[in-house]
Amino acid sequence: MASVHAWRTARVTPLGELHSPPRITAELLRMTVQVVLVASLWRGLYAASGTTAGLDREQAVTYAVLATLALRVRTLDQYAGRDTVLQHMHFGTIVYWYLRPLAPQRYYALRALGEQLYGLAWALVGYVICLAAGVVEPPKSAAVAGVFALSAVLGQWVMYYVMLVIDQLCFWTLRNGAAMLILIFAQNLLSGVYAPLWFFPDWFITLSGFLPFQATLSVPLSLYVGRIPLSDAGGQLAVQAAWVVALALFTRLLWRRAARRVISQGG
């Protein structure tokens, strides 16, 4: 019975997306336009140069396109389902999370898992098409592919906890819209979505090393394109795993403290 409840919870958001054809069409169009524009931009930037910041043109294009596809994993329209922490805190319905047989933290994790798997399906389809079209390069070896896959899983795990921390802030602030916007910008900037971190000054790279954002995307993609050699993969994976453990313990503590603050607010 527990597995049935888990499956039903995890599929809520994906089913909402699949039953809305206009959203699927819009997502396909948006992803296609972004990939084409990003690939064209980086090819144009490397038109007059061979290697910059340790990357050649194909590596840079591959990195940029994969970063664009990776964003699909966590870009669902969660507000449409009216089941975000922010919305529940605003309308005073967060208390129902604590009245269900399923614990709030487990419910939140299952919803996030379903969303990430649905987003992963989009990313994989885009990756296969880009690979077949020659837009991105394949991994240099099976070992690189395996290490990249493991690092990508750890990166998404870190990302889940980062997003969870921001949502948990609602229990103290009631609204986290501004914090979410700041997080999205910081995540995209410090994780290397806008541009690989090697293009930034040394102080910026050092600063990002003390934050979890780099572990979400920059590390996996750097391993894929060869910017981080396999000989250094063990240390990078250990750092990612350490962030997972640290954030898991921190969010567990926040869940406990949040339960003491649950009140009915708004409507």
C-alpha positions as CSV (number, residue, x, y, z in Angstrom):
1,M,0.0,0.0,0.0
2,A,2.9,2.4,0.8
3,S,4.4,1.8,-2.6
4,V,1.0,2.6,-4.3
5,H,0.7,5.9,-2.4
6,A,4.3,6.7,-3.3
7,W,3.7,6.0,-7.0
8,R,0.5,8.1,-7.0
9,T,2.2,11.0,-5.3
10,A,5.2,11.0,-7.6
11,R,3.1,11.0,-10.7
12,V,0.9,14.0,-9.8
13,T,2.8,16.7,-11.5
14,P,3.8,14.7,-14.6
15,L,0.2,13.7,-15.2
16,G,-0.8,17.3,-14.9
17,E,1.7,18.2,-17.6
18,L,0.7,15.3,-19.9
19,H,-2.9,16.2,-19.7
20,S,-2.2,19.7,-20.9
21,P,-1.0,19.4,-24.6
22,P,-0.4,23.2,-25.0
23,R,2.2,23.0,-22.2
24,I,4.0,20.1,-23.9
25,T,4.0,22.0,-27.2
26,A,5.3,25.2,-25.5
27,E,8.0,23.2,-23.7
28,L,9.1,21.5,-26.9
29,L,9.2,24.9,-28.8
30,R,11.1,26.6,-25.9
31,M,13.7,23.8,-25.6
32,T,14.3,23.8,-29.4
33,V,14.7,27.5,-29.6
34,Q,17.1,27.6,-26.6
35,V,19.3,24.8,-27.9
36,V,19.5,26.4,-31.4
37,L,20.3,29.8,-30.0
38,V,22.9,28.6,-27.4
39,A,24.7,26.4,-30.0
40,S,24.7,29.3,-32.5
41,L,26.0,31.7,-29.9
42,W,28.9,29.6,-28.8
43,R,29.9,28.6,-32.3
44,G,30.0,32.3,-33.2
45,L,32.1,33.1,-30.1
46,Y,34.7,30.5,-31.1
47,A,34.6,31.4,-34.8
48,A,37.9,33.4,-34.6
49,S,39.6,31.4,-31.8
50,G,40.8,27.8,-31.3
51,T,40.9,27.2,-27.5
52,T,39.7,29.6,-24.8
53,A,39.7,28.9,-21.0
54,G,40.8,25.3,-21.7
55,L,37.9,24.6,-24.0
56,D,37.8,24.2,-27.8
57,R,34.7,25.1,-29.8
58,E,33.1,21.6,-29.7
59,Q,33.7,21.3,-26.0
60,A,32.2,24.7,-25.3
61,V,29.1,24.0,-27.5
62,T,28.6,20.6,-25.9
63,Y,28.8,22.1,-22.4
64,A,26.4,24.9,-23.2
65,V,23.8,22.7,-24.9
66,L,23.9,20.1,-22.1
67,A,23.5,22.9,-19.5
68,T,20.4,24.1,-21.4
69,L,19.0,20.5,-21.5
70,A,19.8,20.0,-17.8
71,L,17.5,22.9,-16.9
72,R,14.6,20.9,-18.1
73,V,14.9,18.6,-15.1
74,R,13.7,21.3,-12.7
75,T,11.6,23.7,-14.8
76,L,8.0,22.4,-14.4
77,D,5.2,24.8,-13.8
78,Q,4.6,23.8,-10.2
79,Y,2.3,26.7,-9.5
80,A,-0.3,25.3,-11.9
81,G,-1.0,22.5,-9.5
82,R,-1.4,24.9,-6.6
83,D,0.7,22.6,-4.4
84,T,3.8,24.5,-3.7
85,V,4.9,25.4,-0.2
86,L,4.6,29.1,-1.0
87,Q,1.0,28.7,-2.1
88,H,0.0,26.5,0.9
89,M,1.6,29.0,3.3
90,H,-0.3,31.9,1.6
91,F,-3.7,30.2,1.7
92,G,-3.2,28.5,5.1
93,T,-3.5,25.0,3.8
94,I,0.0,23.8,4.7
95,V,-1.6,22.3,7.9
96,Y,-3.1,19.5,5.7
97,W,0.4,18.2,4.9
98,Y,0.6,17.3,8.6
99,L,-2.8,15.6,8.7
100,R,-2.1,13.1,6.0
101,P,-0.9,9.5,6.6
102,L,2.2,10.5,4.5
103,A,4.8,12.6,6.3
104,P,5.3,16.1,4.8
105,Q,9.0,15.5,4.1
106,R,8.2,12.2,2.3
107,Y,5.4,13.8,0.3
108,Y,7.6,16.7,-0.7
109,A,10.4,14.2,-1.7
110,L,8.1,12.1,-3.8
111,R,6.6,15.0,-5.6
112,A,10.1,16.3,-6.4
113,L,11.2,12.8,-7.6
114,G,8.3,12.6,-10.0
115,E,9.1,16.1,-11.3
116,Q,12.7,15.3,-11.8
117,L,12.0,12.0,-13.6
118,Y,9.6,13.8,-16.0
119,G,12.2,16.5,-16.6
120,L,14.9,13.9,-17.1
121,A,12.8,12.3,-19.9
122,W,12.7,15.7,-21.7
123,A,16.5,16.1,-21.2
124,L,17.3,12.6,-22.5
125,V,15.1,13.1,-25.6
126,G,16.8,16.4,-26.3
127,Y,20.2,14.8,-25.7
128,V,19.6,11.9,-28.1
129,I,18.4,14.3,-30.8
130,C,21.4,16.7,-30.3
131,L,23.8,13.8,-30.3
132,A,22.3,12.3,-33.6
133,A,22.4,15.8,-35.2
134,G,26.1,16.3,-34.2
135,V,25.3,19.3,-32.0
136,V,27.0,17.7,-29.0
137,E,29.9,15.4,-28.7
138,P,29.5,11.9,-27.2
139,P,31.5,11.0,-24.0
140,K,35.2,10.2,-24.7
141,S,34.8,6.8,-23.1
142,A,32.5,4.5,-21.2
143,A,34.3,5.4,-18.0
144,V,33.6,9.1,-18.6
145,A,30.0,8.4,-19.3
146,G,29.7,6.4,-16.1
147,V,31.3,9.0,-14.0
148,F,29.2,11.7,-15.6
149,A,26.0,9.8,-14.9
150,L,26.9,9.3,-11.2
151,S,28.0,13.0,-10.9
152,A,24.7,14.1,-12.6
153,V,22.7,12.1,-10.1
154,L,24.6,13.6,-7.2
155,G,24.2,17.1,-8.7
156,Q,20.4,16.7,-9.0
157,W,20.3,15.4,-5.4
158,V,22.2,18.6,-4.2
159,M,19.8,20.7,-6.3
160,Y,16.8,19.0,-4.6
161,Y,18.1,20.0,-1.2
162,V,18.9,23.5,-2.2
163,M,15.4,24.0,-3.5
164,L,14.0,22.4,-0.3
165,V,15.9,24.8,1.9
166,I,14.3,27.8,0.0
167,D,10.9,26.3,0.4
168,Q,11.4,25.6,4.1
169,L,12.2,29.3,4.6
170,C,8.4,29.9,4.0
171,F,7.8,28.5,7.5
172,W,9.6,31.5,8.9
173,T,9.0,34.2,6.2
174,L,5.6,33.0,4.9
175,R,6.6,34.2,1.4
176,N,9.8,33.2,-0.5
177,G,9.1,34.7,-4.0
178,A,12.1,37.1,-3.8
179,A,14.3,34.4,-2.3
180,M,13.4,32.0,-5.1
181,L,14.3,34.6,-7.8
182,I,17.6,35.2,-6.1
183,L,18.2,31.5,-5.9
184,I,17.5,30.9,-9.5
185,F,19.8,33.6,-10.6
186,A,22.6,32.4,-8.2
187,Q,22.1,28.8,-9.2
188,N,22.4,29.6,-12.9
189,L,25.3,31.9,-12.4
190,L,27.4,29.9,-9.9
191,S,26.7,26.5,-11.4
192,G,27.9,27.5,-14.8
193,V,24.6,27.7,-16.7
194,Y,25.2,31.1,-18.3
195,A,28.8,30.3,-19.0
196,P,31.5,27.8,-17.8
197,L,33.0,29.0,-14.6
198,W,36.5,29.0,-16.1
199,F,35.6,32.2,-17.9
200,F,35.2,34.0,-14.6
201,P,37.9,35.6,-12.4
202,D,39.8,33.4,-10.0
203,W,38.1,35.0,-6.9
204,F,34.7,34.2,-8.3
205,I,35.7,30.5,-8.9
206,T,37.1,30.3,-5.4
207,L,33.9,31.8,-3.9
208,S,31.7,29.4,-5.8
209,G,33.8,26.5,-4.5
210,F,32.4,27.2,-1.0
211,L,28.8,27.0,-2.1
212,P,26.8,24.0,-3.3
213,F,25.7,25.4,-6.6
214,Q,28.9,24.3,-8.5
215,A,28.2,20.7,-7.5
216,T,24.8,20.8,-9.1
217,L,25.8,21.3,-12.8
218,S,29.3,22.5,-13.4
219,V,31.0,19.4,-12.0
220,P,29.0,16.9,-14.0
221,L,29.3,18.8,-17.3
222,S,33.0,19.5,-16.7
223,L,33.5,15.7,-16.4
224,Y,31.6,15.1,-19.5
225,V,33.5,17.5,-21.8
226,G,36.9,16.5,-20.2
227,R,37.6,19.8,-18.5
228,I,37.9,17.8,-15.3
229,P,40.0,14.6,-15.9
230,L,39.0,11.2,-14.7
231,S,42.0,11.3,-12.3
232,D,40.3,14.1,-10.4
233,A,36.8,12.7,-10.6
234,G,37.0,10.9,-7.2
235,G,37.6,14.1,-5.3
236,Q,34.8,15.9,-7.1
237,L,32.3,13.1,-6.5
238,A,33.3,13.2,-2.8
239,V,32.6,16.9,-2.6
240,Q,29.2,16.4,-4.2
241,A,28.4,13.5,-1.8
242,A,29.5,15.7,1.2
243,W,27.1,18.4,0.1
244,V,24.3,15.8,-0.1
245,V,24.9,14.6,3.4
246,A,25.3,18.1,4.9
247,L,22.2,19.5,3.2
248,A,20.2,16.3,4.1
249,L,21.0,16.8,7.8
250,F,20.3,20.5,7.6
251,T,16.9,20.1,5.9
252,R,16.0,17.4,8.4
253,L,16.6,19.8,11.2
254,L,14.5,22.4,9.5
255,W,11.6,20.0,9.0
256,R,11.5,19.3,12.7
257,R,11.5,23.0,13.6
258,A,9.0,23.9,10.9
259,A,6.5,21.4,12.3
260,R,6.4,23.5,15.5
261,R,5.4,26.6,13.5
262,V,2.5,25.3,11.5
263,I,-0.4,27.6,11.7
264,S,-3.3,28.5,9.4
265,Q,-2.7,31.7,7.5
266,G,-4.7,33.5,4.9
267,G,-7.9,32.1,3.5
